[in-house]
Amino acid sequence: MRIAVVGGGITGLAAAYELNKEEGLEVYLIEKEGRLGGVIISEFIDGFLIEGGPDCLYTEKPWALELAKELGLFPDLVYPIKETRGTYIFWDKKLRKLPEGLLLVVPTDIWSFLWSDLLSPWGKIRALLEVLIPPSREEESVKDFILRRFGKEIFERIAEPLIGGIHGGDAENLSLERVLPRFKQLENKYGSVLRGLRKVLPKKRNGLPFVSFKQGMEELVRGLKGAIKDNIKTVLGKKLIDIEPLNKGFKLILNDGEEIEVEGLILAIPSYEAEKILTGLFPSLKELLLKIPHSSSLVISLAFNKGDIEEIKGHGFLIPKKEGFKISAVSFSSRKFPFRAPENKILLRLFLKGDELFELDDEKILRLSLKELSRIIKIKSNPILWRLYRWPKRMAQMVVGHRKLVEEIRKEISPLKGLLIAGSSYDGIGIGDCVRSGMEMARILLRQLKMNKNQGGE
């Protein structure tokens, strides 16, 4: 039996890895770029470990960690540096520390919350009055939910920059049930998020919110590549441009004219790329697939000699939209994880938003970044090294109605057995989400193909 996975990002790699567990399969992994890993890229330059895309795994979504354990990568995990922990918000021309024990936007350490200078006294009272707010059964955006339950200050000063930093989108449009499903579940069950957390959270929480790898996030990619290299046929630098249905399976047509016949196919590519391939088979899909928006971002890493740039006490800071910066977040990589920079050196990562920035050349983006950064912290000299990564339309935005939209898309293609879609456009943008999506679709595809084979009497 021959199966193809199109897309060599973390979703496609996870799908190929799961398919590789099944004996008797011939699996093709097709990737249009010349490398596997997608947005996960770790580079070593002059002793610095620079992450081009995501730099950590969030432990609340355990699927990537479970995969790392399967791959034998647990000894390579590194944890946040405790001595430098803490996150700041740049609000009203000042860096202000997020309260300790904050679960995204929800205070769990009341004393730290009350002593914080990030919120006004009324903003704190309004947030704690959340226990009196009646629940709602309506589907809401993240913004509407936070405003309704916790008030304007929590939204503008905490929720908006945090959600924007994680999801790269506008909380005004993002779906609560897709982005913060736990909060909606707590409201539904306990009538209040604060009341619900007091019920479900342990009194002492020792778990770490995120982890990484000693040699960078690309260790996960290398682990997957090593696990599948002997049994998976990897095709790099070729793009799928069309699919023709066969009596049993599909004919894949690549951009160089190569044709591959398969019985099963997983498209682990963004929805806007899937639209170009699938609408010939399903004309009704065009509008549905293009309804899933994607945001763009730039990531620039800056390295300095220690003493040439002011260091904050924490891992980094976020900048709310109202402050008017192109920079949305700054992470002090060398203070966040060990093994990121040589001794007496500082490494930062800056995240910038705005499609108009993609029209600027690299040097202009560097100058803009340094100009905005110098408005927040002191910089005495130019960086000794810098690296810019451009990610156009790489972060799917799970807006209100996303779950129903994805269900409709999958329903449309369901009559064509052996064809599945996976990845961040549909099932979540985090690495853990992508791993789960890829592996789950691989298992579903295997069940479909086995059922078809049994029904055919073979």
TAWO-V433664 format. One record per backbone hydrogen bond with DSSP energy under -1.0 kcal/mol. CO is the residue of the C=O (numbers start at 1). NH is the residue of the N-H. E is the energy in kcal/mol with one decimal. If there is no record, write none. Layout:
{{CO & NH & E} {CO & NH & E}}
//
This chain:
{{1 & 26 & -3.0} {2 & 263 & -3.1} {2 & 264 & -1.2} {3 & 28 & -2.6} {4 & 266 & -2.3} {5 & 30 & -2.8} {6 & 268 & -2.7} {8 & 37 & -3.2} {9 & 13 & -2.5} {10 & 14 & -2.2} {11 & 15 & -2.3} {12 & 16 & -2.6} {13 & 17 & -2.5} {14 & 18 & -2.1} {15 & 19 & -2.5} {16 & 20 & -2.0} {18 & 21 & -1.2} {19 & 22 & -1.7} {26 & 3 & -2.8} {27 & 233 & -3.0} {28 & 5 & -3.0} {29 & 235 & -3.3} {30 & 7 & -3.5} {31 & 237 & -1.1} {31 & 238 & -1.4} {33 & 237 & -2.5} {37 & 40 & -2.2} {41 & 52 & -3.1} {43 & 50 & -3.3} {45 & 48 & -2.4} {48 & 45 & -2.4} {50 & 43 & -3.0} {57 & 211 & -2.0} {58 & 61 & -1.4} {62 & 66 & -2.6} {63 & 67 & -1.9} {64 & 68 & -2.5} {65 & 69 & -2.1} {66 & 70 & -2.0} {67 & 71 & -2.1} {68 & 73 & -3.0} {69 & 72 & -1.3} {73 & 76 & -1.8} {74 & 77 & -1.7} {76 & 214 & -2.8} {78 & 212 & -2.4} {82 & 85 & -1.5} {86 & 315 & -3.0} {87 & 98 & -3.0} {88 & 318 & -2.3} {89 & 91 & -1.0} {89 & 96 & -2.8} {94 & 91 & -2.6} {96 & 89 & -3.0} {99 & 102 & -1.0} {102 & 104 & -1.2} {103 & 105 & -1.4} {103 & 106 & -2.2} {106 & 103 & -3.0} {109 & 113 & -2.2} {110 & 114 & -2.7} {111 & 115 & -1.8} {120 & 124 & -2.1} {121 & 125 & -2.3} {122 & 126 & -3.1} {123 & 127 & -1.7} {124 & 128 & -2.1} {125 & 129 & -1.5} {127 & 130 & -1.4} {128 & 131 & -1.0} {129 & 132 & -2.3} {130 & 133 & -1.4} {140 & 176 & -2.2} {141 & 145 & -2.1} {142 & 146 & -2.6} {143 & 147 & -2.8} {144 & 148 & -2.2} {145 & 149 & -2.5} {146 & 150 & -3.0} {146 & 151 & -1.3} {151 & 155 & -1.5} {152 & 156 & -2.9} {153 & 157 & -2.6} {154 & 158 & -1.4} {154 & 159 & -2.8} {155 & 160 & -3.4} {158 & 162 & -2.1} {159 & 163 & -3.1} {160 & 164 & -2.3} {161 & 165 & -2.1} {162 & 166 & -2.0} {163 & 167 & -3.1} {164 & 168 & -1.7} {170 & 173 & -2.0} {170 & 174 & -1.6} {171 & 143 & -2.3} {173 & 400 & -2.0} {174 & 142 & -2.2} {175 & 179 & -2.3} {176 & 180 & -2.6} {180 & 184 & -1.3} {181 & 185 & -2.2} {182 & 186 & -2.3} {183 & 187 & -2.3} {184 & 188 & -2.4} {185 & 189 & -2.3} {186 & 190 & -2.9} {187 & 191 & -1.7} {192 & 196 & -1.9} {193 & 197 & -2.7} {194 & 198 & -1.8} {195 & 199 & -1.0} {196 & 200 & -2.1} {197 & 201 & -2.8} {209 & 59 & -2.0} {211 & 57 & -3.1} {212 & 78 & -2.4} {213 & 216 & -1.8} {216 & 219 & -2.0} {217 & 220 & -1.5} {218 & 222 & -2.8} {219 & 223 & -2.5} {220 & 224 & -2.0} {221 & 225 & -2.8} {222 & 226 & -2.4} {223 & 227 & -1.5} {224 & 228 & -1.3} {225 & 229 & -1.3} {228 & 231 & -1.2} {228 & 232 & -2.2} {233 & 29 & -2.6} {235 & 31 & -2.9} {239 & 255 & -2.0} {242 & 253 & -2.4} {244 & 251 & -3.3} {249 & 246 & -2.9} {250 & 262 & -2.8} {251 & 244 & -2.5} {252 & 260 & -2.1} {253 & 241 & -2.7} {253 & 242 & -1.3} {254 & 257 & -2.1} {258 & 254 & -2.9} {260 & 252 & -3.4} {262 & 250 & -3.1} {264 & 4 & -2.1} {265 & 420 & -2.3} {266 & 6 & -2.8} {267 & 422 & -2.3} {270 & 274 & -2.3} {271 & 275 & -2.1} {274 & 278 & -3.0} {275 & 279 & -1.6} {278 & 281 & -1.1} {278 & 282 & -2.9} {282 & 285 & -2.3} {283 & 286 & -1.1} {285 & 289 & -3.2} {286 & 290 & -1.8} {288 & 291 & -1.1} {289 & 292 & -1.2} {293 & 397 & -2.9} {295 & 394 & -1.1} {295 & 395 & -2.0} {297 & 391 & -2.6} {298 & 352 & -2.5} {299 & 389 & -2.7} {300 & 350 & -2.8} {301 & 387 & -2.0} {302 & 348 & -2.8} {303 & 384 & -2.3} {303 & 385 & -1.1} {304 & 346 & -2.9} {305 & 308 & -2.4} {308 & 380 & -3.1} {315 & 332 & -3.1} {316 & 88 & -2.1} {317 & 330 & -2.9} {318 & 90 & -2.8} {320 & 323 & -1.6} {321 & 324 & -1.9} {326 & 353 & -2.0} {328 & 319 & -2.4} {329 & 351 & -2.4} {330 & 317 & -2.4} {331 & 333 & -1.5} {331 & 349 & -2.7} {332 & 335 & -1.7} {332 & 336 & -1.5} {333 & 337 & -2.1} {336 & 81 & -1.9} {340 & 49 & -2.1} {342 & 345 & -1.4} {344 & 306 & -2.8} {346 & 304 & -2.6} {347 & 334 & -1.6} {348 & 302 & -2.0} {349 & 331 & -3.0} {350 & 300 & -2.3} {351 & 328 & -3.2} {351 & 329 & -1.1} {352 & 298 & -2.1} {354 & 357 & -1.7} {355 & 358 & -1.3} {356 & 359 & -1.4} {357 & 360 & -1.7} {361 & 365 & -1.9} {362 & 366 & -2.2} {363 & 367 & -2.4} {364 & 368 & -2.5} {365 & 369 & -2.4} {366 & 370 & -2.5} {367 & 371 & -2.3} {368 & 372 & -2.5} {369 & 373 & -2.6} {370 & 374 & -2.2} {372 & 375 & -1.1} {373 & 376 & -1.8} {373 & 377 & -2.5} {378 & 310 & -2.9} {385 & 303 & -2.7} {387 & 301 & -2.9} {389 & 299 & -2.5} {391 & 297 & -1.8} {395 & 295 & -2.9} {397 & 399 & -1.7} {398 & 175 & -3.6} {399 & 402 & -2.1} {401 & 405 & -2.1} {402 & 406 & -2.7} {403 & 407 & -2.3} {404 & 408 & -2.1} {405 & 409 & -2.2} {406 & 410 & -2.6} {407 & 411 & -1.9} {408 & 412 & -2.0} {409 & 413 & -1.5} {413 & 416 & -1.5} {415 & 417 & -1.3} {416 & 419 & -1.2} {418 & 265 & -3.1} {420 & 267 & -2.8} {423 & 426 & -1.5} {423 & 427 & -2.6} {430 & 434 & -2.4} {431 & 435 & -2.6} {432 & 436 & -2.4} {433 & 437 & -2.6} {434 & 438 & -2.7} {435 & 439 & -2.4} {436 & 440 & -2.6} {437 & 441 & -2.4} {438 & 442 & -1.7} {439 & 443 & -2.0} {440 & 444 & -2.3} {441 & 445 & -2.5} {442 & 446 & -2.1} {443 & 447 & -2.0} {444 & 448 & -2.4} {445 & 449 & -2.6} {446 & 450 & -2.2} {447 & 451 & -2.2} {448 & 452 & -2.5} {449 & 453 & -2.1} {450 & 454 & -2.4} {451 & 455 & -2.5} {452 & 456 & -1.4} {453 & 458 & -1.8} {454 & 457 & -1.3}}
//
